[in-house]
Amino acid sequence: MESHRPSPHPVRHRSGDGATFEECEHIVRDDDPNTGLCGVDQTGVPWNQGFRVCQACAAVAEGRMN
């Protein structure tokens, strides 16, 4: 279910004002590796950065959300 795109360095997500977003791993579908199951844009974001799994993505993957 996850798309695996390795990266040698963690990626920090930042908003336009420079604030760091809460860091978590998003689960993506094999047919759309650029969008997390929760709808977050994952274009160019590497997998397995050592962060916890996004709880919204996990809920969708487990069928708890539609």
All heavy atoms as TSV, in Angstrom:
chain	resi	resn	atom	element	x	y	z
A	1	MET	N	N	0.814	-1.184	0.000
A	1	MET	CA	C	0.000	0.000	0.000
A	1	MET	C	C	0.864	1.257	0.000
A	1	MET	O	O	0.498	2.250	-0.579
A	1	MET	CB	C	-0.939	-0.021	1.192
A	1	MET	CG	C	-1.745	1.247	1.304
A	1	MET	SD	S	-2.918	1.199	2.630
A	1	MET	CE	C	-4.251	0.428	1.744
A	2	GLU	N	N	2.011	1.220	0.649
A	2	GLU	CA	C	2.879	2.391	0.675
A	2	GLU	C	C	3.786	2.419	-0.545
A	2	GLU	O	O	4.197	1.399	-1.051
A	2	GLU	CB	C	3.754	2.385	1.920
A	2	GLU	CG	C	3.008	2.672	3.175
A	2	GLU	CD	C	3.942	2.799	4.355
A	2	GLU	OE1	O	5.131	3.067	4.150
A	2	GLU	OE2	O	3.474	2.622	5.477
A	3	SER	N	N	4.106	3.620	-0.974
A	3	SER	CA	C	5.089	3.795	-2.026
A	3	SER	C	C	6.422	4.043	-1.337
A	3	SER	O	O	6.503	4.827	-0.406
A	3	SER	CB	C	4.711	4.994	-2.894
A	3	SER	OG	O	5.711	5.220	-3.838
A	4	HIS	N	N	7.458	3.356	-1.764
A	4	HIS	CA	C	8.749	3.496	-1.108
A	4	HIS	C	C	9.694	4.301	-1.978
A	4	HIS	O	O	10.068	3.881	-3.055
A	4	HIS	CB	C	9.337	2.113	-0.812
A	4	HIS	CG	C	8.487	1.348	0.137
A	4	HIS	ND1	N	8.506	1.593	1.485
A	4	HIS	CD2	C	7.568	0.395	-0.059
A	4	HIS	CE1	C	7.654	0.801	2.080
A	4	HIS	NE2	N	7.066	0.065	1.159
A	5	ARG	N	N	10.056	5.462	-1.483
A	5	ARG	CA	C	10.981	6.348	-2.168
A	5	ARG	C	C	12.056	6.754	-1.178
A	5	ARG	O	O	11.870	7.673	-0.398
A	5	ARG	CB	C	10.232	7.577	-2.681
A	5	ARG	CG	C	9.186	7.228	-3.732
A	5	ARG	CD	C	8.329	8.401	-4.054
A	5	ARG	NE	N	7.379	8.584	-2.947
A	5	ARG	CZ	C	6.662	9.659	-2.763
A	5	ARG	NH1	N	6.759	10.673	-3.558
A	5	ARG	NH2	N	5.821	9.747	-1.761
A	6	PRO	N	N	13.181	6.050	-1.162
A	6	PRO	CA	C	14.201	6.330	-0.150
A	6	PRO	C	C	14.889	7.682	-0.324
A	6	PRO	O	O	14.973	8.209	-1.421
A	6	PRO	CB	C	15.204	5.192	-0.343
A	6	PRO	CG	C	15.000	4.733	-1.726
A	6	PRO	CD	C	13.554	4.978	-2.059
A	7	SER	N	N	15.354	8.198	0.791
A	7	SER	CA	C	16.098	9.446	0.788
A	7	SER	C	C	17.204	9.353	1.823
A	7	SER	O	O	16.987	8.823	2.913
A	7	SER	CB	C	15.185	10.617	1.140
A	7	SER	OG	O	15.949	11.790	1.310
A	8	PRO	N	N	18.372	9.878	1.528
A	8	PRO	CA	C	19.452	9.829	2.509
A	8	PRO	C	C	19.281	10.839	3.640
A	8	PRO	O	O	19.911	10.726	4.670
A	8	PRO	CB	C	20.689	10.155	1.676
A	8	PRO	CG	C	20.173	10.976	0.549
A	8	PRO	CD	C	18.786	10.441	0.264
A	9	HIS	N	N	18.421	11.853	3.462
A	9	HIS	CA	C	18.260	12.905	4.462
A	9	HIS	C	C	16.786	13.138	4.761
A	9	HIS	O	O	15.965	13.124	3.858
A	9	HIS	CB	C	18.869	14.218	3.959
A	9	HIS	CG	C	20.285	14.081	3.524
A	9	HIS	ND1	N	21.316	13.862	4.406
A	9	HIS	CD2	C	20.835	14.088	2.307
A	9	HIS	CE1	C	22.453	13.766	3.724
A	9	HIS	NE2	N	22.187	13.892	2.449
A	10	PRO	N	N	16.432	13.387	6.026
A	10	PRO	CA	C	15.046	13.706	6.357
A	10	PRO	C	C	14.623	15.030	5.715
A	10	PRO	O	O	15.446	15.919	5.519
A	10	PRO	CB	C	15.045	13.837	7.873
A	10	PRO	CG	C	16.352	13.373	8.344
A	10	PRO	CD	C	17.292	13.338	7.186
A	11	VAL	N	N	13.367	15.109	5.386
A	11	VAL	CA	C	12.823	16.345	4.810
A	11	VAL	C	C	11.971	17.016	5.867
A	11	VAL	O	O	11.135	16.386	6.484
A	11	VAL	CB	C	11.960	16.023	3.569
A	11	VAL	CG1	C	11.267	17.279	3.075
A	11	VAL	CG2	C	12.808	15.426	2.474
A	12	ARG	N	N	12.197	18.286	6.085
A	12	ARG	CA	C	11.398	19.060	7.032
A	12	ARG	C	C	10.406	19.886	6.223
A	12	ARG	O	O	10.789	20.616	5.322
A	12	ARG	CB	C	12.285	19.983	7.846
A	12	ARG	CG	C	13.387	19.249	8.550
A	12	ARG	CD	C	13.060	19.075	9.975
A	12	ARG	NE	N	14.167	18.381	10.626
A	12	ARG	CZ	C	14.003	17.573	11.632
A	12	ARG	NH1	N	12.811	17.360	12.103
A	12	ARG	NH2	N	15.028	16.979	12.181
A	13	HIS	N	N	9.127	19.763	6.557
A	13	HIS	CA	C	8.095	20.525	5.858
A	13	HIS	C	C	7.952	21.882	6.529
A	13	HIS	O	O	7.909	21.970	7.744
A	13	HIS	CB	C	6.772	19.763	5.912
A	13	HIS	CG	C	6.870	18.396	5.339
A	13	HIS	ND1	N	6.846	18.160	3.981
A	13	HIS	CD2	C	7.024	17.185	5.920
A	13	HIS	CE1	C	6.959	16.870	3.768
A	13	HIS	NE2	N	7.074	16.251	4.925
A	14	ARG	N	N	7.868	22.912	5.736
A	14	ARG	CA	C	7.735	24.256	6.308
A	14	ARG	C	C	6.599	25.002	5.623
A	14	ARG	O	O	6.336	24.831	4.448
A	14	ARG	CB	C	9.032	25.040	6.146
A	14	ARG	CG	C	10.181	24.429	6.909
A	14	ARG	CD	C	11.335	25.397	7.018
A	14	ARG	NE	N	12.396	24.808	7.818
A	14	ARG	CZ	C	12.479	24.915	9.140
A	14	ARG	NH1	N	11.574	25.565	9.800
A	14	ARG	NH2	N	13.469	24.361	9.789
A	15	SER	N	N	5.938	25.828	6.403
A	15	SER	CA	C	4.896	26.676	5.850
A	15	SER	C	C	5.547	27.891	5.205
A	15	SER	O	O	6.765	28.072	5.283
A	15	SER	CB	C	3.939	27.117	6.960
A	15	SER	OG	O	4.619	27.944	7.876
A	16	GLY	N	N	4.762	28.729	4.594
A	16	GLY	CA	C	5.288	29.928	3.947
A	16	GLY	C	C	5.980	30.869	4.906
A	16	GLY	O	O	6.854	31.627	4.518
A	17	ASP	N	N	5.602	30.824	6.198
A	17	ASP	CA	C	6.219	31.723	7.172
A	17	ASP	C	C	7.412	31.093	7.873
A	17	ASP	O	O	7.976	31.661	8.793
A	17	ASP	CB	C	5.193	32.200	8.193
A	17	ASP	CG	C	4.630	31.072	9.034
A	17	ASP	OD1	O	5.059	29.913	8.874
A	17	ASP	OD2	O	3.745	31.359	9.860
A	18	GLY	N	N	7.814	29.881	7.431
A	18	GLY	CA	C	9.003	29.241	7.974
A	18	GLY	C	C	8.754	28.316	9.154
A	18	GLY	O	O	9.674	27.681	9.634
A	19	ALA	N	N	7.500	28.238	9.624
A	19	ALA	CA	C	7.196	27.349	10.747
A	19	ALA	C	C	7.252	25.896	10.283
A	19	ALA	O	O	6.854	25.579	9.172
A	19	ALA	CB	C	5.815	27.667	11.307
A	20	THR	N	N	7.762	25.012	11.134
A	20	THR	CA	C	7.846	23.594	10.803
A	20	THR	C	C	6.520	22.916	11.131
A	20	THR	O	O	5.984	23.091	12.212
A	20	THR	CB	C	8.972	22.919	11.608
A	20	THR	OG1	O	10.190	23.578	11.321
A	20	THR	CG2	C	9.093	21.450	11.248
A	21	PHE	N	N	5.977	22.166	10.174
A	21	PHE	CA	C	4.759	21.406	10.402
A	21	PHE	C	C	5.064	20.217	11.295
A	21	PHE	O	O	6.202	19.772	11.396
A	21	PHE	CB	C	4.193	20.868	9.079
A	21	PHE	CG	C	3.656	21.925	8.170
A	21	PHE	CD1	C	4.201	22.101	6.918
A	21	PHE	CD2	C	2.599	22.733	8.547
A	21	PHE	CE1	C	3.715	23.059	6.059
A	21	PHE	CE2	C	2.108	23.691	7.699
A	21	PHE	CZ	C	2.664	23.862	6.451
A	22	GLU	N	N	4.024	19.659	11.915
A	22	GLU	CA	C	4.181	18.424	12.670
A	22	GLU	C	C	4.685	17.359	11.709
A	22	GLU	O	O	4.158	17.199	10.615
A	22	GLU	CB	C	2.848	17.995	13.261
A	22	GLU	CG	C	2.932	16.758	14.096
A	22	GLU	CD	C	1.608	16.404	14.728
A	22	GLU	OE1	O	0.617	17.098	14.479
A	22	GLU	OE2	O	1.593	15.428	15.458
A	23	GLU	N	N	5.714	16.653	12.081
A	23	GLU	CA	C	6.353	15.707	11.186
A	23	GLU	C	C	5.778	14.317	11.381
A	23	GLU	O	O	5.738	13.810	12.502
A	23	GLU	CB	C	7.862	15.712	11.410
A	23	GLU	CG	C	8.459	17.052	11.037
A	23	GLU	CD	C	9.802	17.291	11.649
A	23	GLU	OE1	O	10.068	16.765	12.744
A	23	GLU	OE2	O	10.585	18.019	11.044
A	24	CYS	N	N	5.302	13.717	10.294
A	24	CYS	CA	C	4.770	12.366	10.328
A	24	CYS	C	C	4.888	11.759	8.941
A	24	CYS	O	O	5.058	12.467	7.954
A	24	CYS	CB	C	3.322	12.343	10.812
A	24	CYS	SG	S	2.176	13.263	9.801
A	25	GLU	N	N	4.853	10.440	8.889
A	25	GLU	CA	C	4.895	9.712	7.624
A	25	GLU	C	C	3.479	9.575	7.085
A	25	GLU	O	O	2.578	9.167	7.817
A	25	GLU	CB	C	5.465	8.303	7.841
A	25	GLU	CG	C	6.818	8.267	8.467
A	25	GLU	CD	C	7.935	8.537	7.492
A	25	GLU	OE1	O	7.701	8.484	6.266
A	25	GLU	OE2	O	9.044	8.793	7.952
A	26	HIS	N	N	3.276	9.911	5.833
A	26	HIS	CA	C	1.970	9.746	5.213
A	26	HIS	C	C	1.954	8.456	4.404
A	26	HIS	O	O	2.931	8.125	3.735
A	26	HIS	CB	C	1.635	10.940	4.313
A	26	HIS	CG	C	1.384	12.179	5.096
A	26	HIS	ND1	N	0.161	12.478	5.637
A	26	HIS	CD2	C	2.224	13.179	5.458
A	26	HIS	CE1	C	0.242	13.622	6.298
A	26	HIS	NE2	N	1.479	14.069	6.205
A	27	ILE	N	N	0.843	7.727	4.495
A	27	ILE	CA	C	0.672	6.504	3.713
A	27	ILE	C	C	0.112	6.908	2.361
A	27	ILE	O	O	-0.846	7.671	2.284
A	27	ILE	CB	C	-0.298	5.539	4.414
A	27	ILE	CG1	C	0.225	5.175	5.815
A	27	ILE	CG2	C	-0.525	4.289	3.570
A	27	ILE	CD1	C	-0.782	4.409	6.662
A	28	VAL	N	N	0.731	6.427	1.297
A	28	VAL	CA	C	0.278	6.745	-0.064
A	28	VAL	C	C	-0.120	5.468	-0.800
A	28	VAL	O	O	0.350	4.386	-0.491
A	28	VAL	CB	C	1.363	7.495	-0.865
A	28	VAL	CG1	C	1.717	8.802	-0.195
A	28	VAL	CG2	C	2.604	6.653	-1.046
A	29	ARG	N	N	-1.016	5.622	-1.765
A	29	ARG	CA	C	-1.423	4.485	-2.602
A	29	ARG	C	C	-0.367	4.258	-3.677
A	29	ARG	O	O	0.304	5.188	-4.115
A	29	ARG	CB	C	-2.761	4.780	-3.283
A	29	ARG	CG	C	-3.905	4.970	-2.329
A	29	ARG	CD	C	-5.236	5.104	-3.074
A	29	ARG	NE	N	-5.170	5.898	-4.279
A	29	ARG	CZ	C	-5.590	7.151	-4.397
A	29	ARG	NH1	N	-6.138	7.770	-3.369
A	29	ARG	NH2	N	-5.492	7.795	-5.531
A	30	ASP	N	N	-0.237	3.018	-4.124
A	30	ASP	CA	C	0.712	2.697	-5.183
A	30	ASP	C	C	0.375	3.438	-6.479
A	30	ASP	O	O	1.257	3.817	-7.225
A	30	ASP	CB	C	0.737	1.195	-5.464
A	30	ASP	CG	C	1.423	0.423	-4.348
A	30	ASP	OD1	O	2.283	1.007	-3.663
A	30	ASP	OD2	O	1.097	-0.749	-4.176
A	31	ASP	N	N	-0.929	3.662	-6.732
A	31	ASP	CA	C	-1.329	4.327	-7.969
A	31	ASP	C	C	-1.260	5.850	-7.871
A	31	ASP	O	O	-1.446	6.545	-8.859
A	31	ASP	CB	C	-2.729	3.879	-8.409
A	31	ASP	CG	C	-3.816	4.256	-7.424
A	31	ASP	OD1	O	-3.502	4.461	-6.233
A	31	ASP	OD2	O	-4.983	4.346	-7.838
A	32	ASP	N	N	-1.005	6.395	-6.677
A	32	ASP	CA	C	-0.880	7.843	-6.508
A	32	ASP	C	C	0.132	8.157	-5.416
A	32	ASP	O	O	-0.226	8.536	-4.312
A	32	ASP	CB	C	-2.234	8.468	-6.169
A	32	ASP	CG	C	-2.174	9.986	-6.111
A	32	ASP	OD1	O	-1.126	10.574	-6.461
A	32	ASP	OD2	O	-3.174	10.594	-5.712
A	33	PRO	N	N	1.431	7.985	-5.701
A	33	PRO	CA	C	2.459	8.203	-4.680
A	33	PRO	C	C	2.650	9.668	-4.293
A	33	PRO	O	O	3.416	9.970	-3.389
A	33	PRO	CB	C	3.722	7.635	-5.329
A	33	PRO	CG	C	3.486	7.783	-6.785
A	33	PRO	CD	C	2.005	7.548	-6.976
A	34	ASN	N	N	1.941	10.585	-4.968
A	34	ASN	CA	C	2.112	12.004	-4.671
A	34	ASN	C	C	1.074	12.561	-3.709
A	34	ASN	O	O	1.123	13.735	-3.364
A	34	ASN	CB	C	2.098	12.820	-5.963
A	34	ASN	CG	C	3.287	12.497	-6.834
A	34	ASN	OD1	O	4.379	12.264	-6.341
A	34	ASN	ND2	N	3.077	12.445	-8.118
A	35	THR	N	N	0.123	11.717	-3.270
A	35	THR	CA	C	-0.913	12.186	-2.359
A	35	THR	C	C	-1.104	11.195	-1.225
A	35	THR	O	O	-1.328	10.010	-1.460
A	35	THR	CB	C	-2.257	12.361	-3.096
A	35	THR	OG1	O	-2.060	13.248	-4.197
A	35	THR	CG2	C	-3.317	12.947	-2.186
A	36	GLY	N	N	-1.008	11.677	0.020
A	36	GLY	CA	C	-1.264	10.832	1.179
A	36	GLY	C	C	-2.729	10.434	1.228
A	36	GLY	O	O	-3.585	11.104	0.653
A	37	LEU	N	N	-3.030	9.339	1.915
A	37	LEU	CA	C	-4.419	8.902	2.036
A	37	LEU	C	C	-5.274	9.978	2.688
A	37	LEU	O	O	-6.472	10.055	2.452
A	37	LEU	CB	C	-4.509	7.604	2.847
A	37	LEU	CG	C	-3.866	6.370	2.210
A	37	LEU	CD1	C	-4.074	5.157	3.113
A	37	LEU	CD2	C	-4.401	6.104	0.825
A	38	CYS	N	N	-4.677	10.833	3.491
A	38	CYS	CA	C	-5.407	11.929	4.133
A	38	CYS	C	C	-5.531	13.146	3.225
A	38	CYS	O	O	-6.134	14.141	3.586
A	38	CYS	CB	C	-4.718	12.323	5.433
A	38	CYS	SG	S	-3.087	13.039	5.182
A	39	GLY	N	N	-4.933	13.070	2.024
A	39	GLY	CA	C	-5.038	14.166	1.059
A	39	GLY	C	C	-3.872	15.126	1.045
A	39	GLY	O	O	-3.847	16.060	0.252
A	40	VAL	N	N	-2.874	14.933	1.894
A	40	VAL	CA	C	-1.712	15.833	1.947
A	40	VAL	C	C	-0.798	15.583	0.751
A	40	VAL	O	O	-0.490	14.442	0.429
A	40	VAL	CB	C	-0.942	15.647	3.273
A	40	VAL	CG1	C	0.351	16.438	3.272
A	40	VAL	CG2	C	-1.806	16.050	4.442
A	41	ASP	N	N	-0.362	16.651	0.106
A	41	ASP	CA	C	0.543	16.557	-1.044
A	41	ASP	C	C	1.864	15.945	-0.611
A	41	ASP	O	O	2.501	16.411	0.326
A	41	ASP	CB	C	0.773	17.948	-1.615
A	41	ASP	CG	C	1.680	17.953	-2.842
A	41	ASP	OD1	O	1.996	16.875	-3.372
A	41	ASP	OD2	O	2.065	19.051	-3.276
A	42	GLN	N	N	2.273	14.880	-1.283
A	42	GLN	CA	C	3.520	14.192	-0.966
A	42	GLN	C	C	4.493	14.211	-2.141
A	42	GLN	O	O	5.423	13.414	-2.181
A	42	GLN	CB	C	3.220	12.742	-0.564
A	42	GLN	CG	C	2.473	12.632	0.741
A	42	GLN	CD	C	3.312	13.152	1.882
A	42	GLN	OE1	O	4.293	12.533	2.278
A	42	GLN	NE2	N	2.963	14.313	2.403
A	43	THR	N	N	4.291	15.115	-3.085
A	43	THR	CA	C	5.158	15.208	-4.244
A	43	THR	C	C	6.604	15.426	-3.812
A	43	THR	O	O	6.920	16.393	-3.128
A	43	THR	CB	C	4.719	16.365	-5.164
A	43	THR	OG1	O	3.344	16.188	-5.496
A	43	THR	CG2	C	5.560	16.422	-6.427
A	44	GLY	N	N	7.475	14.500	-4.176
A	44	GLY	CA	C	8.894	14.633	-3.881
A	44	GLY	C	C	9.290	14.373	-2.441
A	44	GLY	O	O	10.449	14.541	-2.085
A	45	VAL	N	N	8.356	13.959	-1.589
A	45	VAL	CA	C	8.678	13.689	-0.186
A	45	VAL	C	C	9.133	12.240	-0.060
A	45	VAL	O	O	8.416	11.333	-0.459
A	45	VAL	CB	C	7.461	13.938	0.727
A	45	VAL	CG1	C	7.805	13.592	2.175
A	45	VAL	CG2	C	7.009	15.387	0.617
A	46	PRO	N	N	10.303	11.999	0.490
A	46	PRO	CA	C	10.787	10.623	0.633
A	46	PRO	C	C	10.023	9.860	1.708
A	46	PRO	O	O	9.440	10.445	2.612
A	46	PRO	CB	C	12.246	10.797	1.028
A	46	PRO	CG	C	12.297	12.143	1.659
A	46	PRO	CD	C	11.251	12.976	0.977
A	47	TRP	N	N	10.048	8.555	1.633
A	47	TRP	CA	C	9.377	7.707	2.621
A	47	TRP	C	C	10.355	7.358	3.739
A	47	TRP	O	O	11.555	7.570	3.621
A	47	TRP	CB	C	8.864	6.424	1.956
A	47	TRP	CG	C	9.966	5.468	1.593
A	47	TRP	CD1	C	10.805	5.585	0.524
A	47	TRP	CD2	C	10.379	4.309	2.300
A	47	TRP	NE1	N	11.712	4.558	0.520
A	47	TRP	CE2	C	11.466	3.748	1.603
A	47	TRP	CE3	C	9.925	3.669	3.439
A	47	TRP	CZ2	C	12.103	2.581	2.025
A	47	TRP	CZ3	C	10.578	2.515	3.855
A	47	TRP	CH2	C	11.645	1.994	3.143
A	48	ASN	N	N	9.828	6.799	4.792
A	48	ASN	CA	C	10.600	6.238	5.897
A	48	ASN	C	C	11.649	7.201	6.446
A	48	ASN	O	O	12.835	6.908	6.473
A	48	ASN	CB	C	11.255	4.921	5.469
A	48	ASN	CG	C	11.702	4.110	6.666
A	48	ASN	OD1	O	11.357	4.421	7.796
A	48	ASN	ND2	N	12.477	3.076	6.421
A	49	GLN	N	N	11.175	8.338	6.912
A	49	GLN	CA	C	12.077	9.321	7.509
A	49	GLN	C	C	12.215	9.130	9.016
A	49	GLN	O	O	12.895	9.889	9.677
A	49	GLN	CB	C	11.555	10.734	7.236
A	49	GLN	CG	C	11.487	11.050	5.755
A	49	GLN	CD	C	10.954	12.433	5.532
A	49	GLN	OE1	O	11.596	13.399	5.955
A	49	GLN	NE2	N	9.818	12.540	4.910
A	50	GLY	N	N	11.543	8.099	9.550
A	50	GLY	CA	C	11.642	7.827	10.977
A	50	GLY	C	C	10.586	8.526	11.810
A	50	GLY	O	O	10.636	8.480	13.033
A	51	PHE	N	N	9.617	9.179	11.168
A	51	PHE	CA	C	8.546	9.843	11.890
A	51	PHE	C	C	7.407	8.858	12.137
A	51	PHE	O	O	7.305	7.822	11.495
A	51	PHE	CB	C	8.005	11.041	11.102
A	51	PHE	CG	C	9.047	12.074	10.758
A	51	PHE	CD1	C	9.113	12.600	9.485
A	51	PHE	CD2	C	9.953	12.525	11.704
A	51	PHE	CE1	C	10.054	13.555	9.161
A	51	PHE	CE2	C	10.909	13.479	11.381
A	51	PHE	CZ	C	10.950	14.000	10.111
A	52	ARG	N	N	6.500	9.203	13.046
A	52	ARG	CA	C	5.324	8.370	13.290
A	52	ARG	C	C	4.398	8.438	12.076
A	52	ARG	O	O	4.458	9.384	11.291
A	52	ARG	CB	C	4.607	8.805	14.552
A	52	ARG	CG	C	4.027	10.215	14.456
A	52	ARG	CD	C	3.281	10.586	15.715
A	52	ARG	NE	N	2.714	11.905	15.590
A	52	ARG	CZ	C	1.602	12.191	14.923
A	52	ARG	NH1	N	0.932	11.249	14.316
A	52	ARG	NH2	N	1.156	13.430	14.844
A	53	VAL	N	N	3.516	7.447	11.946
A	53	VAL	CA	C	2.574	7.402	10.825
A	53	VAL	C	C	1.456	8.408	11.064
A	53	VAL	O	O	0.947	8.536	12.184
A	53	VAL	CB	C	1.988	5.978	10.667
A	53	VAL	CG1	C	0.894	5.954	9.614
A	53	VAL	CG2	C	3.089	4.997	10.315
A	54	CYS	N	N	1.068	9.109	10.004
A	54	CYS	CA	C	-0.047	10.047	10.060
A	54	CYS	C	C	-1.302	9.301	10.513
A	54	CYS	O	O	-1.684	8.292	9.922
A	54	CYS	CB	C	-0.255	10.647	8.671
A	54	CYS	SG	S	-1.796	11.566	8.486
A	55	GLN	N	N	-1.950	9.781	11.568
A	55	GLN	CA	C	-3.120	9.101	12.125
A	55	GLN	C	C	-4.318	9.146	11.176
A	55	GLN	O	O	-5.105	8.207	11.134
A	55	GLN	CB	C	-3.484	9.711	13.483
A	55	GLN	CG	C	-2.425	9.460	14.533
A	55	GLN	CD	C	-2.147	7.981	14.736
A	55	GLN	OE1	O	-3.044	7.234	15.110
A	55	GLN	NE2	N	-0.928	7.552	14.483
A	56	ALA	N	N	-4.451	10.209	10.386
A	56	ALA	CA	C	-5.549	10.280	9.410
A	56	ALA	C	C	-5.329	9.264	8.289
A	56	ALA	O	O	-6.262	8.568	7.882
A	56	ALA	CB	C	-5.670	11.689	8.845
A	57	CYS	N	N	-4.098	9.146	7.801
A	57	CYS	CA	C	-3.783	8.140	6.773
A	57	CYS	C	C	-4.035	6.737	7.309
A	57	CYS	O	O	-4.598	5.888	6.610
A	57	CYS	CB	C	-2.322	8.245	6.332
A	57	CYS	SG	S	-1.943	9.632	5.251
A	58	ALA	N	N	-3.636	6.484	8.570
A	58	ALA	CA	C	-3.830	5.169	9.174
A	58	ALA	C	C	-5.314	4.848	9.295
A	58	ALA	O	O	-5.736	3.717	9.019
A	58	ALA	CB	C	-3.154	5.111	10.541
A	59	ALA	N	N	-6.121	5.825	9.667
A	59	ALA	CA	C	-7.564	5.607	9.800
A	59	ALA	C	C	-8.187	5.254	8.448
A	59	ALA	O	O	-9.017	4.348	8.363
A	59	ALA	CB	C	-8.237	6.845	10.384
A	60	VAL	N	N	-7.782	5.946	7.395
A	60	VAL	CA	C	-8.295	5.655	6.058
A	60	VAL	C	C	-7.853	4.250	5.641
A	60	VAL	O	O	-8.648	3.456	5.134
A	60	VAL	CB	C	-7.820	6.701	5.023
A	60	VAL	CG1	C	-8.194	6.289	3.620
A	60	VAL	CG2	C	-8.412	8.067	5.345
A	61	ALA	N	N	-6.592	3.905	5.868
A	61	ALA	CA	C	-6.053	2.607	5.477
A	61	ALA	C	C	-6.773	1.471	6.218
A	61	ALA	O	O	-6.965	0.389	5.648
A	61	ALA	CB	C	-4.556	2.538	5.758
A	62	GLU	N	N	-7.185	1.723	7.449
A	62	GLU	CA	C	-7.861	0.704	8.252
A	62	GLU	C	C	-9.372	0.697	8.032
A	62	GLU	O	O	-10.083	-0.065	8.673
A	62	GLU	CB	C	-7.557	0.928	9.732
A	62	GLU	CG	C	-6.088	0.696	10.053
A	62	GLU	CD	C	-5.715	1.175	11.453
A	62	GLU	OE1	O	-6.588	1.698	12.188
A	62	GLU	OE2	O	-4.534	1.039	11.809
A	63	GLY	N	N	-9.874	1.577	7.156
A	63	GLY	CA	C	-11.300	1.624	6.855
A	63	GLY	C	C	-12.141	2.337	7.903
A	63	GLY	O	O	-13.357	2.226	7.907
A	64	ARG	N	N	-11.498	3.092	8.790
A	64	ARG	CA	C	-12.234	3.820	9.817
A	64	ARG	C	C	-12.772	5.149	9.308
A	64	ARG	O	O	-13.583	5.773	9.952
A	64	ARG	CB	C	-11.351	4.059	11.048
A	64	ARG	CG	C	-11.010	2.762	11.782
A	64	ARG	CD	C	-10.228	3.024	13.037
A	64	ARG	NE	N	-8.836	3.302	12.714
A	64	ARG	CZ	C	-8.102	4.260	13.275
A	64	ARG	NH1	N	-8.615	5.052	14.180
A	64	ARG	NH2	N	-6.841	4.420	12.926
A	65	MET	N	N	-12.289	5.600	8.148
A	65	MET	CA	C	-12.779	6.833	7.526
A	65	MET	C	C	-13.016	6.562	6.057
A	65	MET	O	O	-12.354	5.747	5.450
A	65	MET	CB	C	-11.745	7.953	7.666
A	65	MET	CG	C	-11.485	8.383	9.082
A	65	MET	SD	S	-10.183	9.627	9.215
A	65	MET	CE	C	-10.835	10.966	8.269
A	66	ASN	N	N	-13.960	7.253	5.485
A	66	ASN	CA	C	-14.223	7.101	4.038
A	66	ASN	C	C	-13.859	8.361	3.310
A	66	ASN	O	O	-13.959	9.410	3.764
A	66	ASN	CB	C	-15.687	6.782	3.797
A	66	ASN	CG	C	-16.038	5.410	4.362
A	66	ASN	OD1	O	-15.165	4.620	4.688
A	66	ASN	ND2	N	-17.319	5.156	4.484
